[in-house]
């Protein structure tokens, strides 16, 4: 808190890694909204496999559906 007051909010976010955490939280929120919202398997290895399958599906959808942008002239 003292660093935040002294150096400013932007500096604190940079040194604490806040932006990376925020990006990770946003990615997990999007993941949950797009697919299941919860993990259904009980054991850890099963959960890892389930999440990897979801991530693979998202990556596949991204490669199929991303528009190709052409620069304006």
mmJSON file of the N, C-alpha and C atoms, coordinates in Angstrom:
{"data_MODEL":{"atom_site":{
"group_PDB":["ATOM","ATOM","ATOM","ATOM","ATOM","ATOM","ATOM","ATOM","ATOM","ATOM","ATOM","ATOM","ATOM","ATOM","ATOM","ATOM","ATOM","ATOM","ATOM","ATOM","ATOM","ATOM","ATOM","ATOM","ATOM","ATOM","ATOM","ATOM","ATOM","ATOM","ATOM","ATOM","ATOM","ATOM","ATOM","ATOM","ATOM","ATOM","ATOM","ATOM","ATOM","ATOM","ATOM","ATOM","ATOM","ATOM","ATOM","ATOM","ATOM","ATOM","ATOM","ATOM","ATOM","ATOM","ATOM","ATOM","ATOM","ATOM","ATOM","ATOM","ATOM","ATOM","ATOM","ATOM","ATOM","ATOM","ATOM","ATOM","ATOM","ATOM","ATOM","ATOM","ATOM","ATOM","ATOM","ATOM","ATOM","ATOM","ATOM","ATOM","ATOM","ATOM","ATOM","ATOM","ATOM","ATOM","ATOM","ATOM","ATOM","ATOM","ATOM","ATOM","ATOM","ATOM","ATOM","ATOM","ATOM","ATOM","ATOM","ATOM","ATOM","ATOM","ATOM","ATOM","ATOM","ATOM","ATOM","ATOM","ATOM","ATOM","ATOM","ATOM","ATOM","ATOM","ATOM","ATOM","ATOM","ATOM","ATOM","ATOM","ATOM","ATOM","ATOM","ATOM","ATOM","ATOM","ATOM","ATOM","ATOM","ATOM","ATOM","ATOM","ATOM","ATOM","ATOM","ATOM","ATOM","ATOM","ATOM","ATOM","ATOM","ATOM","ATOM","ATOM","ATOM","ATOM","ATOM","ATOM","ATOM","ATOM","ATOM","ATOM","ATOM","ATOM","ATOM","ATOM","ATOM","ATOM","ATOM","ATOM","ATOM","ATOM","ATOM","ATOM","ATOM","ATOM","ATOM","ATOM","ATOM","ATOM","ATOM","ATOM","ATOM","ATOM","ATOM","ATOM","ATOM","ATOM","ATOM","ATOM","ATOM","ATOM","ATOM","ATOM","ATOM","ATOM","ATOM","ATOM","ATOM","ATOM","ATOM","ATOM","ATOM","ATOM","ATOM","ATOM","ATOM","ATOM","ATOM","ATOM","ATOM","ATOM","ATOM","ATOM","ATOM","ATOM","ATOM","ATOM","ATOM","ATOM","ATOM","ATOM","ATOM","ATOM","ATOM","ATOM","ATOM","ATOM","ATOM"],
"id":[1,2,3,4,5,6,7,8,9,10,11,12,13,14,15,16,17,18,19,20,21,22,23,24,25,26,27,28,29,30,31,32,33,34,35,36,37,38,39,40,41,42,43,44,45,46,47,48,49,50,51,52,53,54,55,56,57,58,59,60,61,62,63,64,65,66,67,68,69,70,71,72,73,74,75,76,77,78,79,80,81,82,83,84,85,86,87,88,89,90,91,92,93,94,95,96,97,98,99,100,101,102,103,104,105,106,107,108,109,110,111,112,113,114,115,116,117,118,119,120,121,122,123,124,125,126,127,128,129,130,131,132,133,134,135,136,137,138,139,140,141,142,143,144,145,146,147,148,149,150,151,152,153,154,155,156,157,158,159,160,161,162,163,164,165,166,167,168,169,170,171,172,173,174,175,176,177,178,179,180,181,182,183,184,185,186,187,188,189,190,191,192,193,194,195,196,197,198,199,200,201,202,203,204,205,206,207,208,209,210,211,212,213,214,215,216,217,218,219],
"type_symbol":["N","C","C","N","C","C","N","C","C","N","C","C","N","C","C","N","C","C","N","C","C","N","C","C","N","C","C","N","C","C","N","C","C","N","C","C","N","C","C","N","C","C","N","C","C","N","C","C","N","C","C","N","C","C","N","C","C","N","C","C","N","C","C","N","C","C","N","C","C","N","C","C","N","C","C","N","C","C","N","C","C","N","C","C","N","C","C","N","C","C","N","C","C","N","C","C","N","C","C","N","C","C","N","C","C","N","C","C","N","C","C","N","C","C","N","C","C","N","C","C","N","C","C","N","C","C","N","C","C","N","C","C","N","C","C","N","C","C","N","C","C","N","C","C","N","C","C","N","C","C","N","C","C","N","C","C","N","C","C","N","C","C","N","C","C","N","C","C","N","C","C","N","C","C","N","C","C","N","C","C","N","C","C","N","C","C","N","C","C","N","C","C","N","C","C","N","C","C","N","C","C","N","C","C","N","C","C","N","C","C","N","C","C","N","C","C","N","C","C"],
"label_atom_id":["N","CA","C","N","CA","C","N","CA","C","N","CA","C","N","CA","C","N","CA","C","N","CA","C","N","CA","C","N","CA","C","N","CA","C","N","CA","C","N","CA","C","N","CA","C","N","CA","C","N","CA","C","N","CA","C","N","CA","C","N","CA","C","N","CA","C","N","CA","C","N","CA","C","N","CA","C","N","CA","C","N","CA","C","N","CA","C","N","CA","C","N","CA","C","N","CA","C","N","CA","C","N","CA","C","N","CA","C","N","CA","C","N","CA","C","N","CA","C","N","CA","C","N","CA","C","N","CA","C","N","CA","C","N","CA","C","N","CA","C","N","CA","C","N","CA","C","N","CA","C","N","CA","C","N","CA","C","N","CA","C","N","CA","C","N","CA","C","N","CA","C","N","CA","C","N","CA","C","N","CA","C","N","CA","C","N","CA","C","N","CA","C","N","CA","C","N","CA","C","N","CA","C","N","CA","C","N","CA","C","N","CA","C","N","CA","C","N","CA","C","N","CA","C","N","CA","C","N","CA","C","N","CA","C","N","CA","C","N","CA","C","N","CA","C","N","CA","C","N","CA","C","N","CA","C"],
"label_alt_id":[null,null,null,null,null,null,null,null,null,null,null,null,null,null,null,null,null,null,null,null,null,null,null,null,null,null,null,null,null,null,null,null,null,null,null,null,null,null,null,null,null,null,null,null,null,null,null,null,null,null,null,null,null,null,null,null,null,null,null,null,null,null,null,null,null,null,null,null,null,null,null,null,null,null,null,null,null,null,null,null,null,null,null,null,null,null,null,null,null,null,null,null,null,null,null,null,null,null,null,null,null,null,null,null,null,null,null,null,null,null,null,null,null,null,null,null,null,null,null,null,null,null,null,null,null,null,null,null,null,null,null,null,null,null,null,null,null,null,null,null,null,null,null,null,null,null,null,null,null,null,null,null,null,null,null,null,null,null,null,null,null,null,null,null,null,null,null,null,null,null,null,null,null,null,null,null,null,null,null,null,null,null,null,null,null,null,null,null,null,null,null,null,null,null,null,null,null,null,null,null,null,null,null,null,null,null,null,null,null,null,null,null,null,null,null,null,null,null,null],
"label_comp_id":["UNK","UNK","UNK","UNK","UNK","UNK","UNK","UNK","UNK","UNK","UNK","UNK","UNK","UNK","UNK","UNK","UNK","UNK","UNK","UNK","UNK","UNK","UNK","UNK","UNK","UNK","UNK","UNK","UNK","UNK","UNK","UNK","UNK","UNK","UNK","UNK","UNK","UNK","UNK","UNK","UNK","UNK","UNK","UNK","UNK","UNK","UNK","UNK","UNK","UNK","UNK","UNK","UNK","UNK","UNK","UNK","UNK","UNK","UNK","UNK","UNK","UNK","UNK","UNK","UNK","UNK","UNK","UNK","UNK","UNK","UNK","UNK","UNK","UNK","UNK","UNK","UNK","UNK","UNK","UNK","UNK","UNK","UNK","UNK","UNK","UNK","UNK","UNK","UNK","UNK","UNK","UNK","UNK","UNK","UNK","UNK","UNK","UNK","UNK","UNK","UNK","UNK","UNK","UNK","UNK","UNK","UNK","UNK","UNK","UNK","UNK","UNK","UNK","UNK","UNK","UNK","UNK","UNK","UNK","UNK","UNK","UNK","UNK","UNK","UNK","UNK","UNK","UNK","UNK","UNK","UNK","UNK","UNK","UNK","UNK","UNK","UNK","UNK","UNK","UNK","UNK","UNK","UNK","UNK","UNK","UNK","UNK","UNK","UNK","UNK","UNK","UNK","UNK","UNK","UNK","UNK","UNK","UNK","UNK","UNK","UNK","UNK","UNK","UNK","UNK","UNK","UNK","UNK","UNK","UNK","UNK","UNK","UNK","UNK","UNK","UNK","UNK","UNK","UNK","UNK","UNK","UNK","UNK","UNK","UNK","UNK","UNK","UNK","UNK","UNK","UNK","UNK","UNK","UNK","UNK","UNK","UNK","UNK","UNK","UNK","UNK","UNK","UNK","UNK","UNK","UNK","UNK","UNK","UNK","UNK","UNK","UNK","UNK","UNK","UNK","UNK","UNK","UNK","UNK"],
"label_asym_id":["A","A","A","A","A","A","A","A","A","A","A","A","A","A","A","A","A","A","A","A","A","A","A","A","A","A","A","A","A","A","A","A","A","A","A","A","A","A","A","A","A","A","A","A","A","A","A","A","A","A","A","A","A","A","A","A","A","A","A","A","A","A","A","A","A","A","A","A","A","A","A","A","A","A","A","A","A","A","A","A","A","A","A","A","A","A","A","A","A","A","A","A","A","A","A","A","A","A","A","A","A","A","A","A","A","A","A","A","A","A","A","A","A","A","A","A","A","A","A","A","A","A","A","A","A","A","A","A","A","A","A","A","A","A","A","A","A","A","A","A","A","A","A","A","A","A","A","A","A","A","A","A","A","A","A","A","A","A","A","A","A","A","A","A","A","A","A","A","A","A","A","A","A","A","A","A","A","A","A","A","A","A","A","A","A","A","A","A","A","A","A","A","A","A","A","A","A","A","A","A","A","A","A","A","A","A","A","A","A","A","A","A","A","A","A","A","A","A","A"],
"label_entity_id":["1","1","1","1","1","1","1","1","1","1","1","1","1","1","1","1","1","1","1","1","1","1","1","1","1","1","1","1","1","1","1","1","1","1","1","1","1","1","1","1","1","1","1","1","1","1","1","1","1","1","1","1","1","1","1","1","1","1","1","1","1","1","1","1","1","1","1","1","1","1","1","1","1","1","1","1","1","1","1","1","1","1","1","1","1","1","1","1","1","1","1","1","1","1","1","1","1","1","1","1","1","1","1","1","1","1","1","1","1","1","1","1","1","1","1","1","1","1","1","1","1","1","1","1","1","1","1","1","1","1","1","1","1","1","1","1","1","1","1","1","1","1","1","1","1","1","1","1","1","1","1","1","1","1","1","1","1","1","1","1","1","1","1","1","1","1","1","1","1","1","1","1","1","1","1","1","1","1","1","1","1","1","1","1","1","1","1","1","1","1","1","1","1","1","1","1","1","1","1","1","1","1","1","1","1","1","1","1","1","1","1","1","1","1","1","1","1","1","1"],
"label_seq_id":[1,1,1,2,2,2,3,3,3,4,4,4,5,5,5,6,6,6,7,7,7,8,8,8,9,9,9,10,10,10,11,11,11,12,12,12,13,13,13,14,14,14,15,15,15,16,16,16,17,17,17,18,18,18,19,19,19,20,20,20,21,21,21,22,22,22,23,23,23,24,24,24,25,25,25,26,26,26,27,27,27,28,28,28,29,29,29,30,30,30,31,31,31,32,32,32,33,33,33,34,34,34,35,35,35,36,36,36,37,37,37,38,38,38,39,39,39,40,40,40,41,41,41,42,42,42,43,43,43,44,44,44,45,45,45,46,46,46,47,47,47,48,48,48,49,49,49,50,50,50,51,51,51,52,52,52,53,53,53,54,54,54,55,55,55,56,56,56,57,57,57,58,58,58,59,59,59,60,60,60,61,61,61,62,62,62,63,63,63,64,64,64,65,65,65,66,66,66,67,67,67,68,68,68,69,69,69,70,70,70,71,71,71,72,72,72,73,73,73],
"pdbx_PDB_ins_code":[null,null,null,null,null,null,null,null,null,null,null,null,null,null,null,null,null,null,null,null,null,null,null,null,null,null,null,null,null,null,null,null,null,null,null,null,null,null,null,null,null,null,null,null,null,null,null,null,null,null,null,null,null,null,null,null,null,null,null,null,null,null,null,null,null,null,null,null,null,null,null,null,null,null,null,null,null,null,null,null,null,null,null,null,null,null,null,null,null,null,null,null,null,null,null,null,null,null,null,null,null,null,null,null,null,null,null,null,null,null,null,null,null,null,null,null,null,null,null,null,null,null,null,null,null,null,null,null,null,null,null,null,null,null,null,null,null,null,null,null,null,null,null,null,null,null,null,null,null,null,null,null,null,null,null,null,null,null,null,null,null,null,null,null,null,null,null,null,null,null,null,null,null,null,null,null,null,null,null,null,null,null,null,null,null,null,null,null,null,null,null,null,null,null,null,null,null,null,null,null,null,null,null,null,null,null,null,null,null,null,null,null,null,null,null,null,null,null,null],
"Cartn_x":[0.814,0.0,0.858,1.95,2.809,3.425,3.842,4.409,3.363,2.121,1.049,0.834,0.852,0.65,1.832,3.029,4.231,4.518,4.457,4.852,3.682,2.496,1.337,0.818,-0.442,-1.122,-0.486,-0.154,0.423,1.744,2.57,3.858,3.634,2.697,2.399,1.918,1.041,0.534,1.668,2.613,3.729,4.645,5.014,5.952,5.298,3.988,3.323,2.833,2.88,2.393,0.879,0.241,-1.216,-1.796,-1.156,-1.688,-1.729,-0.692,-0.688,-1.808,-2.01,-3.087,-4.448,-4.611,-5.871,-6.134,-5.105,-5.258,-5.622,-5.004,-5.309,-6.744,-7.192,-8.559,-9.569,-9.27,-10.157,-10.23,-9.088,-9.063,-9.887,-9.774,-10.553,-12.046,-12.413,-13.82,-14.375,-13.637,-14.084,-14.191,-13.225,-13.235,-14.502,-14.82,-15.997,-17.279,-17.348,-18.546,-18.748,-17.663,-17.765,-18.16,-17.626,-17.845,-18.729,-18.168,-18.967,-19.388,-18.533,-18.824,-18.343,-18.181,-17.632,-16.973,-16.107,-15.428,-16.204,-16.527,-17.417,-16.694,-15.444,-14.736,-14.207,-14.028,-13.649,-12.154,-11.445,-10.018,-9.214,-8.052,-7.24,-6.804,-6.32,-5.859,-7.008,-8.182,-9.339,-9.698,-9.588,-9.872,-8.881,-7.615,-6.595,-6.907,-7.259,-7.611,-8.843,-9.828,-11.047,-10.755,-9.968,-9.621,-8.797,-7.863,-7.052,-7.914,-8.924,-9.836,-10.62,-11.081,-11.793,-10.893,-9.665,-8.722,-8.436,-8.278,-8.056,-9.252,-10.453,-11.656,-11.717,-11.377,-11.374,-10.347,-9.149,-8.114,-8.553,-9.205,-9.701,-10.749,-11.67,-12.689,-12.062,-11.037,-10.367,-9.719,-9.109,-8.457,-9.485,-10.663,-11.687,-12.434,-12.615,-13.527,-12.95,-11.649,-11.084,-11.139,-11.67,-11.725,-10.332,-10.13,-8.88,-9.088,-8.322,-8.472,-7.527,-8.066,-7.245,-7.034,-5.825,-5.581,-6.309,-6.794,-7.441,-6.391,-6.769,-5.816,-6.239],
"Cartn_y":[-1.194,0.0,1.259,1.217,2.389,2.686,1.636,1.817,2.407,1.943,2.428,3.922,4.324,5.752,6.585,6.047,6.821,6.89,5.768,5.701,5.797,5.488,5.544,4.152,4.111,2.853,2.107,2.804,2.15,1.457,2.111,1.524,0.283,0.368,-0.783,-1.964,-1.714,-2.8,-3.47,-2.675,-3.227,-4.09,-3.607,-4.363,-5.559,-5.509,-6.619,-7.707,-7.447,-8.428,-8.429,-7.346,-7.278,-7.468,-6.916,-7.023,-8.471,-9.24,-10.659,-11.416,-11.119,-11.769,-11.404,-10.143,-9.683,-10.369,-10.514,-11.192,-12.661,-13.31,-14.716,-14.876,-13.993,-14.066,-13.827,-12.892,-12.618,-13.818,-14.457,-15.636,-16.769,-16.99,-18.048,-17.732,-16.475,-16.086,-16.377,-15.998,-16.249,-17.74,-18.495,-19.946,-20.538,-20.137,-20.675,-20.263,-19.043,-18.58,-19.286,-19.561,-20.182,-21.645,-22.372,-23.811,-24.285,-24.776,-25.49,-24.638,-23.774,-23.046,-23.76,-25.075,-25.826,-27.093,-27.645,-28.888,-30.024,-31.034,-32.075,-33.266,-33.509,-34.669,-34.38,-35.442,-35.259,-35.318,-36.235,-36.335,-35.329,-34.973,-33.898,-34.212,-35.426,-35.778,-35.708,-36.119,-36.014,-34.571,-33.707,-32.287,-31.65,-32.013,-31.479,-31.895,-33.158,-33.634,-32.944,-32.725,-32.045,-30.609,-29.898,-28.519,-28.481,-29.407,-29.437,-29.71,-30.56,-30.815,-29.558,-28.828,-27.569,-26.546,-26.436,-25.481,-25.85,-27.116,-27.573,-27.206,-27.372,-27.029,-25.53,-24.716,-23.258,-22.865,-23.448,-23.138,-23.518,-24.651,-25.092,-24.114,-23.691,-22.729,-21.4,-20.989,-19.732,-19.796,-20.929,-21.029,-21.086,-21.599,-21.689,-20.382,-19.616,-18.497,-17.117,-16.973,-15.628,-14.961,-13.748,-13.059,-12.593,-12.547,-12.046,-10.568,-9.743,-8.304,-7.829,-7.065,-6.482,-5.003,-4.525,-3.123,-2.199,-1.088,-0.093,0.645,0.958,1.694,3.124],
"Cartn_z":[0.0,0.0,0.0,0.727,0.803,-0.569,-1.269,-2.612,-3.538,-3.402,-4.262,-4.038,-2.793,-2.507,-2.971,-2.759,-3.059,-4.56,-5.245,-6.657,-7.624,-7.162,-8.029,-8.364,-8.767,-9.043,-10.214,-11.285,-12.464,-12.12,-11.332,-10.935,-10.069,-9.129,-8.27,-9.09,-10.057,-10.898,-11.664,-12.126,-12.896,-12.028,-10.847,-10.02,-9.327,-9.137,-8.45,-9.404,-10.71,-11.67,-11.8,-11.408,-11.407,-12.804,-13.817,-15.176,-15.65,-15.349,-15.737,-15.045,-13.777,-13.033,-13.63,-13.953,-14.534,-15.874,-16.691,-17.98,-17.788,-16.809,-16.535,-16.048,-15.173,-14.676,-15.795,-16.667,-17.799,-18.731,-18.973,-19.84,-19.245,-17.947,-17.304,-17.332,-17.161,-17.226,-18.618,-19.637,-21.014,-21.287,-20.807,-20.975,-20.376,-19.154,-18.476,-19.178,-19.679,-20.359,-21.689,-22.394,-23.713,-23.654,-22.704,-22.719,-21.575,-20.542,-19.55,-18.359,-17.901,-16.686,-15.44,-15.527,-14.411,-14.941,-14.128,-14.484,-13.835,-14.608,-14.107,-13.471,-13.841,-13.294,-11.896,-11.104,-9.7,-9.443,-10.09,-9.767,-10.587,-10.053,-10.632,-12.065,-12.322,-13.662,-14.671,-14.257,-15.122,-15.41,-14.404,-14.589,-15.556,-15.418,-16.328,-17.759,-17.954,-19.289,-19.839,-18.989,-19.421,-19.856,-19.061,-19.403,-20.684,-20.842,-22.064,-23.296,-23.151,-24.266,-24.61,-23.59,-23.839,-24.519,-24.04,-24.632,-26.083,-26.354,-27.727,-28.612,-28.079,-28.842,-29.114,-28.115,-28.316,-29.363,-29.285,-30.271,-31.68,-31.808,-33.111,-33.635,-32.772,-33.183,-33.584,-32.863,-33.209,-34.583,-34.913,-36.221,-37.35,-37.075,-38.105,-38.311,-37.247,-37.342,-37.275,-37.17,-37.095,-38.477,-38.534,-39.823,-40.247,-41.54,-42.08,-42.398,-41.733,-41.944,-43.025,-43.951,-44.991,-44.677,-44.854,-44.546,-45.525,-44.983,-45.844,-46.655,-47.858,-48.711,-48.835],
"occupancy":[1.0,1.0,1.0,1.0,1.0,1.0,1.0,1.0,1.0,1.0,1.0,1.0,1.0,1.0,1.0,1.0,1.0,1.0,1.0,1.0,1.0,1.0,1.0,1.0,1.0,1.0,1.0,1.0,1.0,1.0,1.0,1.0,1.0,1.0,1.0,1.0,1.0,1.0,1.0,1.0,1.0,1.0,1.0,1.0,1.0,1.0,1.0,1.0,1.0,1.0,1.0,1.0,1.0,1.0,1.0,1.0,1.0,1.0,1.0,1.0,1.0,1.0,1.0,1.0,1.0,1.0,1.0,1.0,1.0,1.0,1.0,1.0,1.0,1.0,1.0,1.0,1.0,1.0,1.0,1.0,1.0,1.0,1.0,1.0,1.0,1.0,1.0,1.0,1.0,1.0,1.0,1.0,1.0,1.0,1.0,1.0,1.0,1.0,1.0,1.0,1.0,1.0,1.0,1.0,1.0,1.0,1.0,1.0,1.0,1.0,1.0,1.0,1.0,1.0,1.0,1.0,1.0,1.0,1.0,1.0,1.0,1.0,1.0,1.0,1.0,1.0,1.0,1.0,1.0,1.0,1.0,1.0,1.0,1.0,1.0,1.0,1.0,1.0,1.0,1.0,1.0,1.0,1.0,1.0,1.0,1.0,1.0,1.0,1.0,1.0,1.0,1.0,1.0,1.0,1.0,1.0,1.0,1.0,1.0,1.0,1.0,1.0,1.0,1.0,1.0,1.0,1.0,1.0,1.0,1.0,1.0,1.0,1.0,1.0,1.0,1.0,1.0,1.0,1.0,1.0,1.0,1.0,1.0,1.0,1.0,1.0,1.0,1.0,1.0,1.0,1.0,1.0,1.0,1.0,1.0,1.0,1.0,1.0,1.0,1.0,1.0,1.0,1.0,1.0,1.0,1.0,1.0,1.0,1.0,1.0,1.0,1.0,1.0,1.0,1.0,1.0,1.0,1.0,1.0],
"B_iso_or_equiv":[0.0,0.0,0.0,0.0,0.0,0.0,0.0,0.0,0.0,0.0,0.0,0.0,0.0,0.0,0.0,0.0,0.0,0.0,0.0,0.0,0.0,0.0,0.0,0.0,0.0,0.0,0.0,0.0,0.0,0.0,0.0,0.0,0.0,0.0,0.0,0.0,0.0,0.0,0.0,0.0,0.0,0.0,0.0,0.0,0.0,0.0,0.0,0.0,0.0,0.0,0.0,0.0,0.0,0.0,0.0,0.0,0.0,0.0,0.0,0.0,0.0,0.0,0.0,0.0,0.0,0.0,0.0,0.0,0.0,0.0,0.0,0.0,0.0,0.0,0.0,0.0,0.0,0.0,0.0,0.0,0.0,0.0,0.0,0.0,0.0,0.0,0.0,0.0,0.0,0.0,0.0,0.0,0.0,0.0,0.0,0.0,0.0,0.0,0.0,0.0,0.0,0.0,0.0,0.0,0.0,0.0,0.0,0.0,0.0,0.0,0.0,0.0,0.0,0.0,0.0,0.0,0.0,0.0,0.0,0.0,0.0,0.0,0.0,0.0,0.0,0.0,0.0,0.0,0.0,0.0,0.0,0.0,0.0,0.0,0.0,0.0,0.0,0.0,0.0,0.0,0.0,0.0,0.0,0.0,0.0,0.0,0.0,0.0,0.0,0.0,0.0,0.0,0.0,0.0,0.0,0.0,0.0,0.0,0.0,0.0,0.0,0.0,0.0,0.0,0.0,0.0,0.0,0.0,0.0,0.0,0.0,0.0,0.0,0.0,0.0,0.0,0.0,0.0,0.0,0.0,0.0,0.0,0.0,0.0,0.0,0.0,0.0,0.0,0.0,0.0,0.0,0.0,0.0,0.0,0.0,0.0,0.0,0.0,0.0,0.0,0.0,0.0,0.0,0.0,0.0,0.0,0.0,0.0,0.0,0.0,0.0,0.0,0.0,0.0,0.0,0.0,0.0,0.0,0.0],
"pdbx_formal_charge":[null,null,null,null,null,null,null,null,null,null,null,null,null,null,null,null,null,null,null,null,null,null,null,null,null,null,null,null,null,null,null,null,null,null,null,null,null,null,null,null,null,null,null,null,null,null,null,null,null,null,null,null,null,null,null,null,null,null,null,null,null,null,null,null,null,null,null,null,null,null,null,null,null,null,null,null,null,null,null,null,null,null,null,null,null,null,null,null,null,null,null,null,null,null,null,null,null,null,null,null,null,null,null,null,null,null,null,null,null,null,null,null,null,null,null,null,null,null,null,null,null,null,null,null,null,null,null,null,null,null,null,null,null,null,null,null,null,null,null,null,null,null,null,null,null,null,null,null,null,null,null,null,null,null,null,null,null,null,null,null,null,null,null,null,null,null,null,null,null,null,null,null,null,null,null,null,null,null,null,null,null,null,null,null,null,null,null,null,null,null,null,null,null,null,null,null,null,null,null,null,null,null,null,null,null,null,null,null,null,null,null,null,null,null,null,null,null,null,null],
"auth_seq_id":[1,1,1,2,2,2,3,3,3,4,4,4,5,5,5,6,6,6,7,7,7,8,8,8,9,9,9,10,10,10,11,11,11,12,12,12,13,13,13,14,14,14,15,15,15,16,16,16,17,17,17,18,18,18,19,19,19,20,20,20,21,21,21,22,22,22,23,23,23,24,24,24,25,25,25,26,26,26,27,27,27,28,28,28,29,29,29,30,30,30,31,31,31,32,32,32,33,33,33,34,34,34,35,35,35,36,36,36,37,37,37,38,38,38,39,39,39,40,40,40,41,41,41,42,42,42,43,43,43,44,44,44,45,45,45,46,46,46,47,47,47,48,48,48,49,49,49,50,50,50,51,51,51,52,52,52,53,53,53,54,54,54,55,55,55,56,56,56,57,57,57,58,58,58,59,59,59,60,60,60,61,61,61,62,62,62,63,63,63,64,64,64,65,65,65,66,66,66,67,67,67,68,68,68,69,69,69,70,70,70,71,71,71,72,72,72,73,73,73],
"auth_comp_id":["UNK","UNK","UNK","UNK","UNK","UNK","UNK","UNK","UNK","UNK","UNK","UNK","UNK","UNK","UNK","UNK","UNK","UNK","UNK","UNK","UNK","UNK","UNK","UNK","UNK","UNK","UNK","UNK","UNK","UNK","UNK","UNK","UNK","UNK","UNK","UNK","UNK","UNK","UNK","UNK","UNK","UNK","UNK","UNK","UNK","UNK","UNK","UNK","UNK","UNK","UNK","UNK","UNK","UNK","UNK","UNK","UNK","UNK","UNK","UNK","UNK","UNK","UNK","UNK","UNK","UNK","UNK","UNK","UNK","UNK","UNK","UNK","UNK","UNK","UNK","UNK","UNK","UNK","UNK","UNK","UNK","UNK","UNK","UNK","UNK","UNK","UNK","UNK","UNK","UNK","UNK","UNK","UNK","UNK","UNK","UNK","UNK","UNK","UNK","UNK","UNK","UNK","UNK","UNK","UNK","UNK","UNK","UNK","UNK","UNK","UNK","UNK","UNK","UNK","UNK","UNK","UNK","UNK","UNK","UNK","UNK","UNK","UNK","UNK","UNK","UNK","UNK","UNK","UNK","UNK","UNK","UNK","UNK","UNK","UNK","UNK","UNK","UNK","UNK","UNK","UNK","UNK","UNK","UNK","UNK","UNK","UNK","UNK","UNK","UNK","UNK","UNK","UNK","UNK","UNK","UNK","UNK","UNK","UNK","UNK","UNK","UNK","UNK","UNK","UNK","UNK","UNK","UNK","UNK","UNK","UNK","UNK","UNK","UNK","UNK","UNK","UNK","UNK","UNK","UNK","UNK","UNK","UNK","UNK","UNK","UNK","UNK","UNK","UNK","UNK","UNK","UNK","UNK","UNK","UNK","UNK","UNK","UNK","UNK","UNK","UNK","UNK","UNK","UNK","UNK","UNK","UNK","UNK","UNK","UNK","UNK","UNK","UNK","UNK","UNK","UNK","UNK","UNK","UNK"],
"auth_asym_id":["A","A","A","A","A","A","A","A","A","A","A","A","A","A","A","A","A","A","A","A","A","A","A","A","A","A","A","A","A","A","A","A","A","A","A","A","A","A","A","A","A","A","A","A","A","A","A","A","A","A","A","A","A","A","A","A","A","A","A","A","A","A","A","A","A","A","A","A","A","A","A","A","A","A","A","A","A","A","A","A","A","A","A","A","A","A","A","A","A","A","A","A","A","A","A","A","A","A","A","A","A","A","A","A","A","A","A","A","A","A","A","A","A","A","A","A","A","A","A","A","A","A","A","A","A","A","A","A","A","A","A","A","A","A","A","A","A","A","A","A","A","A","A","A","A","A","A","A","A","A","A","A","A","A","A","A","A","A","A","A","A","A","A","A","A","A","A","A","A","A","A","A","A","A","A","A","A","A","A","A","A","A","A","A","A","A","A","A","A","A","A","A","A","A","A","A","A","A","A","A","A","A","A","A","A","A","A","A","A","A","A","A","A","A","A","A","A","A","A"],
"auth_atom_id":["N","CA","C","N","CA","C","N","CA","C","N","CA","C","N","CA","C","N","CA","C","N","CA","C","N","CA","C","N","CA","C","N","CA","C","N","CA","C","N","CA","C","N","CA","C","N","CA","C","N","CA","C","N","CA","C","N","CA","C","N","CA","C","N","CA","C","N","CA","C","N","CA","C","N","CA","C","N","CA","C","N","CA","C","N","CA","C","N","CA","C","N","CA","C","N","CA","C","N","CA","C","N","CA","C","N","CA","C","N","CA","C","N","CA","C","N","CA","C","N","CA","C","N","CA","C","N","CA","C","N","CA","C","N","CA","C","N","CA","C","N","CA","C","N","CA","C","N","CA","C","N","CA","C","N","CA","C","N","CA","C","N","CA","C","N","CA","C","N","CA","C","N","CA","C","N","CA","C","N","CA","C","N","CA","C","N","CA","C","N","CA","C","N","CA","C","N","CA","C","N","CA","C","N","CA","C","N","CA","C","N","CA","C","N","CA","C","N","CA","C","N","CA","C","N","CA","C","N","CA","C","N","CA","C","N","CA","C","N","CA","C","N","CA","C","N","CA","C","N","CA","C","N","CA","C"],
"pdbx_PDB_model_num":[1,1,1,1,1,1,1,1,1,1,1,1,1,1,1,1,1,1,1,1,1,1,1,1,1,1,1,1,1,1,1,1,1,1,1,1,1,1,1,1,1,1,1,1,1,1,1,1,1,1,1,1,1,1,1,1,1,1,1,1,1,1,1,1,1,1,1,1,1,1,1,1,1,1,1,1,1,1,1,1,1,1,1,1,1,1,1,1,1,1,1,1,1,1,1,1,1,1,1,1,1,1,1,1,1,1,1,1,1,1,1,1,1,1,1,1,1,1,1,1,1,1,1,1,1,1,1,1,1,1,1,1,1,1,1,1,1,1,1,1,1,1,1,1,1,1,1,1,1,1,1,1,1,1,1,1,1,1,1,1,1,1,1,1,1,1,1,1,1,1,1,1,1,1,1,1,1,1,1,1,1,1,1,1,1,1,1,1,1,1,1,1,1,1,1,1,1,1,1,1,1,1,1,1,1,1,1,1,1,1,1,1,1,1,1,1,1,1,1]
}}}
